[in-house]
């Protein structure tokens, strides 16, 4: 139909008639004059509606299923939360088991060196006053912790206490560039000074430029006067490189620390130094070298042939 004036007037008239019929139907209620027409329409279009309803019914069922699934969804969510809590508890148990192992190593190290220690946990990394390599531990002045006490873990030297609060303390790690500790080589007793280099190996300057050092040699702390800031005999690390002396008075080594500074957790502050220098006794025993497999060589003599035996006869 073309959009003409007559068509627009017809559309307006039809809309007006529709509103009038709706008004009459609403006011009439059950006695509406349109009730008969409605029933007739129902008898005509009823079968069609049933067919459409049967076709659309699966969709309606799906919508109803989604609506009724709220309760099931809540149950699934509850099960998921319980599963997450269970995993968290299992993870926590695994972490607790790892801590038990770490604490056991710490006790063995302290026992070997006869160090009186106060156990602590690392609760923060870094210091508010600068960018040094430090950690914060959960013991402080109220626990008997004082400045310049040695801090160890089950593997060896962690650092020294620099700042003490009532219930926490700051520990300067052995890998900090401002950290220096006197060292002594295992067995030979050669003395030196180890300095931190951040995430790289420790740099050790041996006082004897002609010292015979090889890769794999180990170092411990030499100790300080009055055992502050360092007690003697704490394992420091293992030599990974020996620089040529070149006729210098000192010799430079690169030493990999025994302690894994990226995963510190349980540590011990040495509150009571050993009565005697433990020297090398805190170092773990070196693994035994594998014994070479004996080689057996069997020599088989060639047997005499029948013709050779006949010739000899």
DRENGU-713196 format. One record per residue (C-alpha): residue in three letters; x, y, z. Coordinates in pm, whole numbers, padded with zeros to 5 digits, always signed. Each point is the difference from the previous one (the first is absolute). Layout:
% residues N
ALAXYZ
...
//
This chain:
% residues 313
UNK+00000+00000+00000
UNK+00126+00340-00095
UNK+00060+00259+00265
UNK-00283+00239-00093
UNK-00226+00222+00196
UNK-00284-00250-00028
UNK+00215-00287+00133
UNK+00114+00203+00299
UNK-00362+00091+00081
UNK-00098-00369-00026
UNK+00283-00102+00241
UNK-00109+00263+00252
UNK-00362-00120-00028
UNK+00097-00367+00057
UNK+00208+00090+00307
UNK-00290+00202+00141
UNK-00239-00291-00055
UNK+00244-00241+00170
UNK+00026+00220+00309
UNK-00379+00031+00010
UNK-00047-00377-00014
UNK+00261-00055+00273
UNK-00176+00256+00221
UNK-00339-00164-00052
UNK+00145-00347+00067
UNK+00168+00108+00325
UNK-00312+00176+00132
UNK-00228-00291-00093
UNK+00203-00263+00185
UNK-00163-00345-00031
UNK-00312+00163-00162
UNK+00210+00163-00269
UNK-00175+00019-00338
UNK+00325-00125-00150
UNK-00003-00327+00193
UNK-00171-00188-00280
UNK+00249+00123-00254
UNK+00282-00103+00234
UNK-00138-00354+00030
UNK-00042-00027-00374
UNK+00358+00109-00050
UNK+00112-00252+00255
UNK-00175-00283-00182
UNK+00163+00105-00325
UNK+00353+00071+00122
UNK+00014-00255+00285
UNK+00145-00289-00206
UNK+00260+00234-00144
UNK+00102+00114+00349
UNK+00030-00362+00116
UNK+00234-00076-00287
UNK+00212+00303+00070
UNK+00004-00079+00371
UNK+00119-00355-00066
UNK+00276+00133-00221
UNK+00112+00262+00252
UNK-00045-00229+00303
UNK+00365-00123+00012
UNK+00115+00360+00019
UNK-00246+00065+00280
UNK+00123-00307+00180
UNK+00357+00121-00035
UNK-00093+00340+00142
UNK-00180-00169+00289
UNK+00302-00223+00057
UNK+00226+00302+00021
UNK-00244+00165+00240
UNK-00021-00316+00212
UNK+00377-00046-00009
UNK+00062+00287+00240
UNK-00012-00242+00289
UNK+00236-00242-00177
UNK+00231+00288-00090
UNK+00014+00105+00364
UNK+00090-00357+00095
UNK+00273-00014-00264
UNK+00137+00331+00124
UNK+00006-00137+00354
UNK+00183-00312-00117
UNK+00250+00213-00190
UNK+00065+00207+00313
UNK+00047-00316+00206
UNK+00240-00136-00262
UNK+00200+00325+00000
UNK+00017-00005+00380
UNK+00116-00362-00009
UNK+00271+00084-00252
UNK+00106+00292+00215
UNK+00022-00221+00306
UNK+00199-00258-00194
UNK+00231+00272-00124
UNK+00033+00134+00350
UNK+00080-00348+00127
UNK+00268-00038-00268
UNK+00144+00336+00099
UNK-00007-00100+00366
UNK+00183-00321-00083
UNK+00262+00201-00188
UNK+00034+00229+00301
UNK+00046-00295+00231
UNK+00284-00123-00221
UNK+00152+00348-00009
UNK-00027+00040+00376
UNK+00161-00341+00049
UNK+00294+00105-00220
UNK+00033+00322+00199
UNK+00011-00189+00328
UNK+00264-00240-00132
UNK+00215+00289-00123
UNK-00035+00182+00331
UNK+00080-00318+00188
UNK+00311-00071-00207
UNK+00133+00349+00068
UNK-00127+00016+00358
UNK-00187+00320-00082
UNK-00280+00112+00229
UNK-00266+00126-00239
UNK-00337+00173+00003
UNK-00221-00131-00277
UNK-00173+00254-00224
UNK-00201+00028-00319
UNK+00061+00236-00289
UNK-00308+00223-00028
UNK+00113+00270-00245
UNK+00260+00072-00267
UNK+00190+00325-00041
UNK+00043+00297+00228
UNK-00201+00319+00020
UNK+00313+00210+00036
UNK+00176-00107-00317
UNK+00050-00251-00279
UNK+00232-00238+00184
UNK-00040-00376-00004
UNK-00182-00050+00330
UNK-00281-00200+00156
UNK-00217+00060+00305
UNK-00041-00276+00257
UNK-00272-00041+00262
UNK+00222+00022+00312
UNK+00142+00311+00161
UNK+00117+00168+00315
UNK-00267-00167+00211
UNK+00139-00338-00110
UNK+00358+00081+00096
UNK+00114+00104-00347
UNK+00272+00263-00021
UNK+00180+00181-00278
UNK+00298-00179-00165
UNK-00114-00352+00073
UNK+00072-00274-00256
UNK-00297-00144-00190
UNK+00015-00352-00144
UNK-00226-00267-00143
UNK+00044-00371-00057
UNK+00235+00059-00294
UNK+00232+00266+00144
UNK+00053+00374+00030
UNK-00305+00219-00069
UNK+00124+00338+00126
UNK+00012+00221+00307
UNK-00252+00202+00197
UNK+00018+00374-00073
UNK-00317+00151+00148
UNK-00205-00125+00294
UNK-00355+00090+00097
UNK-00214-00128+00287
UNK-00132-00301-00194
UNK+00182+00005-00337
UNK+00354+00040-00129
UNK+00167+00079-00331
UNK+00267-00235-00133
UNK+00261+00112-00253
UNK+00051-00296-00232
UNK+00344-00136-00084
UNK-00055+00079-00369
UNK-00038+00375+00061
UNK+00285+00205-00155
UNK+00056+00168+00340
UNK+00038-00335+00172
UNK+00350-00126+00086
UNK+00094-00300+00210
UNK+00333-00157+00089
UNK+00039-00351-00141
UNK+00226-00298+00045
UNK+00059-00275-00254
UNK-00080-00354+00099
UNK+00306-00207+00102
UNK+00264+00249-00121
UNK-00129+00277+00228
UNK+00082+00275-00253
UNK-00164+00325+00106
UNK-00191+00247-00211
UNK-00291+00239-00019
UNK-00329-00077-00178
UNK-00209+00282-00145
UNK-00351-00022-00138
UNK-00078+00074-00366
UNK-00377-00010-00003
UNK-00136-00294-00198
UNK+00350-00102-00111
UNK+00256-00215+00180
UNK+00186+00134+00302
UNK+00336+00159-00071
UNK+00275-00121+00233
UNK+00342+00158+00033
UNK+00253-00243+00146
UNK+00284+00160+00193
UNK+00248-00248-00147
UNK+00040+00057-00375
UNK+00186-00331-00035
UNK-00258-00213+00179
UNK-00080-00328-00168
UNK-00373+00014-00062
UNK-00213-00209-00232
UNK-00358-00002-00114
UNK-00226-00167+00255
UNK+00197+00107+00308
UNK-00222+00124+00284
UNK+00008+00293+00239
UNK-00129+00077+00349
UNK-00016+00320+00204
UNK+00320+00093+00179
UNK-00184+00166+00287
UNK+00014+00346+00155
UNK+00131+00140+00326
UNK-00249-00078+00276
UNK-00193-00198-00267
UNK-00168+00313-00139
UNK-00113+00032-00266
UNK+00111-00352-00098
UNK+00053-00321+00188
UNK+00264-00240-00140
UNK-00053-00315-00204
UNK-00322+00088-00183
UNK-00001-00145-00355
UNK+00029+00278-00260
UNK+00025-00161-00342
UNK+00192-00194-00263
UNK+00266+00127-00242
UNK-00127+00013-00359
UNK+00287+00194-00158
UNK+00361+00083+00086
UNK+00151+00302-00171
UNK+00373-00013-00085
UNK+00210+00172+00261
UNK+00221+00179-00254
UNK+00256+00067+00267
UNK-00244+00198+00215
UNK+00019-00008+00375
UNK-00360-00124+00019
UNK-00202-00250-00197
UNK-00359+00036-00116
UNK-00258-00277+00018
UNK-00363-00022-00098
UNK-00203-00194+00254
UNK-00355-00127-00037
UNK-00182+00034+00336
UNK-00144-00308+00160
UNK-00316+00193+00092
UNK-00278+00048-00257
UNK-00083+00365+00066
UNK-00303+00004-00231
UNK-00188-00252+00216
UNK+00081+00098+00358
UNK-00262-00099+00254
UNK+00121-00146+00330
UNK+00319+00152+00144
UNK+00179+00008+00332
UNK+00161+00294+00179
UNK+00310-00106+00194
UNK-00066+00138+00348
UNK+00274-00210+00163
UNK+00339-00059-00168
UNK+00181-00335+00017
UNK+00242-00060+00286
UNK+00264-00122-00246
UNK+00062+00072-00366
UNK-00175-00280-00193
UNK+00231+00059-00298
UNK-00111-00238-00281
UNK-00234-00224+00199
UNK-00316+00185-00106
UNK+00066-00066-00368
UNK-00194-00300-00128
UNK+00207-00305-00088
UNK+00109-00008-00360
UNK-00167-00268-00213
UNK+00217-00305-00042
UNK+00165-00032-00338
UNK-00138-00292-00200
UNK+00237-00295-00005
UNK+00120-00096-00347
UNK-00143-00324-00132
UNK+00277-00259-00023
UNK+00074-00115-00353
UNK+00092-00363-00056
UNK+00189-00090-00317
UNK-00016-00362-00110
UNK+00260-00126-00247
UNK-00092-00312-00194
UNK+00285-00207-00138
UNK-00068-00153-00344
UNK-00031-00377+00009
UNK+00228-00216-00217
UNK-00152-00129-00323
UNK-00004-00379-00072
UNK+00248+00038-00289
UNK+00250+00185+00217
UNK-00024-00272+00263
UNK+00065-00266-00268
UNK+00308+00182-00122
UNK+00139+00020+00352
UNK-00048-00372+00040
//
